[in-house]
């Protein structure tokens, strides 16, 4: 943990405290930072997934899948 002095939007902080049920400003700010980071990590994972999806070949996968099924029959 680090100690940092920052100016906060009092109205936004009050709303966040009501919604989160956080007991302290510190709890609410830390939770907000975690949620922010997690949201951006999820967005980055989705972006990587969508980029990879551009290279998917359904027909090729279906042929491979069908061939593997025939081998196990």
Secondary structure, 3 states (H helix, E strand, C coil): CCCCCCCCCHHHHHHHHHHHCCCCHHHHHHHHHHHHHHHHHHHHHHHHHHHHHCCCCHHHHHHHHHHHHHHHC
